[in-house]
Amino acid sequence: MSAGPYGSLDPPGEGDGRNEPLYPEVGAITVLWRGFRRRCPRCGERDTFGSWFSMRTACPRCRWRFQKEEGGYLGAMTLNYGAGVAAWIVVLVVGLILTVPDVPVVPMLVASVAVLVLVPLWFFPRSKMLWAAIEYLVSRSDPDYRAPTRRDPRADDLE
């Protein structure tokens, strides 16, 4: 087929490898696993947190914005709450099974408080990145989503 007198209408780089996605699309399990390990859901970058409680606004590697809107981490709070309660229920059930005739109330109370304080603190960054991974999966399923492609570095100066 001829491109015609005005050349091809395809974007430059089509078919020559320059327009390939920068970060290969991975499955949902891999995206969620990246989130659990506190990595960027799109590219897998490790440097997503400035400190334990301070998440970066965007990935330093692929520039994916983690928080799409103000207050967008209500889902992360729900995940964190669910993880804390699930761990507490496991401790409570195991403690009751092991001591059912004479339940030691004070040790169970201390174990409950420890679990309900330590698990959410440990899970906090993971819940935020898991929620960012879920949002990434949702936005990736949008028909208008386009994966980032290789570009001329000089194009950044034009934006």
N, C-alpha and C positions, 0 to 999 in steps of 0.2 A: 504494500500500500504506500502511496505517495503522501508526503506530508502537506502537499499543496504549495502554492506560491508564498504563503506567509509562514511556513514552518509548522512545527507541531504545536498543538494546544496543550500538550502535557507540560506539567511544571518542569523546570530545569532539574536535571539529575535523575529523572524517571528512568529506571532500568539500568543506570550505571553504578548503582550501589551507594550513591551519595544521599539518596532519599530514604534509606532504610531506617527503621526505628532505632534510636540511640539505646534504648533499654528494651530488651525482648519482653514481650508480654508473657507473664507466668500465670499459672492457675490460681484459683481462689485459695486453696490450701497453702500454697507458698506465700501468697500475699498476707494471709492471716498469721502464718508462722513468722514472717518478717516483723509484723506488728508486735507479736508476743516477745520477740527478741529485741524490741525497741529500735528497729531499723525502718528506713523509709519503705513504704509499701510498693513504690514504683521502681526504685533503682537498687534498694538494699543498702543504702548508705548508713553507716553506723553513727555518725556524728549528728544525731537528731536532738540531743538534749544539751543545754548549757550546764545544767546541774540537775540533781535528782528531781527537783520540783519545777524546773524551768525548761519548757520545751521550746525549741526554735520555731519561728513562725513558718519557715519554709525549709525544704531540704537544701543544704548547701551544694549538692551535686546536681540534682535535676530540677531544682526550683519548684517542686510540688508544694503548694500551700497546704499545710496540715489542717488548719482551722478555716473552714469555708465561710463561716458567719459568726458574729458575736454570740457567745453563749452556745456555741456548737458542740460543746463537750458534755452536754447533759447525758448523752449515751455513754460516754466514758465513765461518768459518775455512777450510772446504773450498773455498768459492767463491774466497776470496783466494789460497789455495794454487794452485788450478787456473789462475787468471789469471796468476799469476807464472810457473808452469811453462809455460803456453801461450806467453807472451811470450818466455821463454827459448828454447823450442824454435824459434820463428820466427827469433830472432837467430842461433841456432846453425845452422839449416839455411841461412839466407841467407849467413852467414859462410862456411860450408863450400862452398856453390855458387860463391861469388865467388873462393875461394882454394884450390880442391881440390888442385892439384898440390903446392903448398907452403903448408900451413896454418900461419899464425903462432899459436903456442900461447899466448904471453903476452898479445897483444891480445885473443884470444878468451876467455881466462880473465878478463881485466879487464872485458870487455863482459858476460860471464856474471854476474860478481859484481855489477856495476852494475845489470843488469836484475833479478836475483834479490833485490836490496835495495830498489831504487827503485820498482819496479812494485807490490809488496805494500804499501809505505808509501803510495803514491798511491791504491791501490785499497781500502785499509782502510775508510774511511767508506762507500764505495760498496757494498762487500760486506755491511756490516752493514745498510744500508738495503735492498739487494736481498733479503737474507734476510727482513727485516721485511715486504717486499712479498710475498714468497712465502708467508709465514705468514698475511698478510692475505688473500691469494687462497684459501688453504686454509680459513681460518675463515669467509670470506664464502660458501663453498660449503656450509657447514653449514646444514641446514634451520632451525635455531633462531636463526640470525643475523638481527638486525634492524638496519637502518640507523638512525642517529640522526635524530630528527625535531625540528621546531621545538617548543620548550616554553616555558611561562611561566617567566621568569627567577626568579620568586619560589619556584618549586618546588625550586631548588637549596638554599634555606634549610631546607627540610623534610627533606632527605636527611642 
